[in-house]
């Protein structure tokens, strides 16, 4: 079955430290992959998306993600966390149909 | 300003009282969708619409109805709400005319519904 898994429902990092949020998917076809961010009391907005042009995708606010087909992963990283990065992050995958399947989300807390 | 709007933003109602949550987009997008967000479950798709007069079920359609009579509007209807429909609801739109799930989706601000 096609699915999306985000490891870690809560992640805490110190300000200035590396941010790593994990996303794995299961699919037999190349998917379209997305990361969305949800700030408190707001809707979701797109951080970045992979559409097969390049395996390393750069997004807004210094985030990037690397598509690794062999590992079926699309982990999100940022070299240096900022207080404003505190939010909930969702990995989403399209498996070649009309729907977008979301992971369960990872809440990122930044420690001053 | 390009946006997706939802109304109301907050709603408290009682079991069985019909309600409608409106969604409107001003980006001339073909694809629209409704999601519900619950703690620990992420976002789950309720219904989607590829274009006017074409709608289809998502993963959790039970207890919901939608209609797409105009391109810009996609209301979500709860004919007889129950407490298990207490949730945060998001409407989204996308420019894609074919594979709606492959294009960026633009989300509304959300509607927090409580059913007593």
Interface residues (C-beta under 8 A of the other chain):
Chain A: X6 X9 X32 X34 X36 X41 X42 X43 X44 X45 X46 X49 X51 X90 X92 X94 X95 X96 X97 X98 X99 X100 X101 X102 X103 X104 X105
Chain B: X4 X31 X33 X35 X40 X41 X42 X43 X44 X45 X48 X50 X56 X58 X59 X90 X92 X99 X100 X101 X102 X104 X105 X107 X108 X109 X110
